[in-house]
Amino acid sequence: MHIILGLALAFVFVAILSKREMRNCRWRRNSRRDRSGDIYWMCAYCGAELFQKSEQLPKTCERSKHDV
């Protein structure tokens, strides 16, 4: 019983603390499209493209910038 309650609480905390704007983002790196020190990232969910210096996954969703 304690395990089920703990798992339920963990799920609720993850749902509350997760960034809603990043929930569907699936960033993929394509090193063939890198250019002069910038790393190319593409979101498999919405198709947004981004170049950045860092090798860490992007922390913001670029979808709203590409919607018309």
C-alpha positions in Angstrom: 0.0 0.0 0.0 2.8 2.4 0.8 4.5 1.7 -2.5 1.4 2.5 -4.5 0.8 5.7 -2.5 4.5 6.7 -3.0 4.3 6.0 -6.8 1.1 8.0 -7.0 2.7 11.0 -5.2 5.8 10.8 -7.4 3.6 10.9 -10.5 1.7 13.9 -9.3 4.9 15.8 -8.4 6.4 15.0 -11.8 3.3 16.2 -13.5 3.2 19.4 -11.5 6.9 20.3 -11.8 7.3 19.4 -15.5 7.4 22.2 -17.9 4.1 22.1 -19.8 5.6 24.0 -22.8 8.3 21.3 -23.2 6.1 18.3 -22.6 5.9 17.2 -26.3 9.3 18.4 -27.4 11.6 15.7 -28.7 14.9 17.3 -29.6 17.2 15.4 -31.9 20.8 16.4 -32.8 21.9 16.2 -36.4 25.6 16.7 -36.5 25.7 16.6 -40.3 24.0 20.0 -40.3 26.3 21.6 -37.7 28.0 24.8 -38.9 31.0 26.7 -37.6 30.7 25.9 -33.9 26.9 25.9 -33.8 25.0 22.7 -33.1 21.9 21.9 -35.1 18.8 20.6 -33.2 15.4 19.6 -34.6 12.2 18.8 -32.7 10.8 15.6 -33.9 7.3 16.6 -32.6 6.8 20.0 -34.2 9.6 20.3 -36.6 11.2 23.4 -35.0 14.9 23.9 -35.9 17.5 25.5 -33.7 21.2 26.3 -33.7 23.0 26.7 -30.4 26.5 26.6 -29.0 25.8 24.1 -26.2 25.6 20.4 -26.6 22.9 20.2 -24.0 19.3 19.7 -25.1 17.4 22.9 -25.7 15.5 24.1 -22.7 12.7 26.0 -24.4 10.1 25.0 -27.0 10.6 26.8 -30.3 7.2 25.8 -31.6 5.5 29.1 -30.8 8.2 31.0 -32.7 7.4 29.0 -35.9 3.6 29.0 -35.7 2.0 31.5 -38.0 
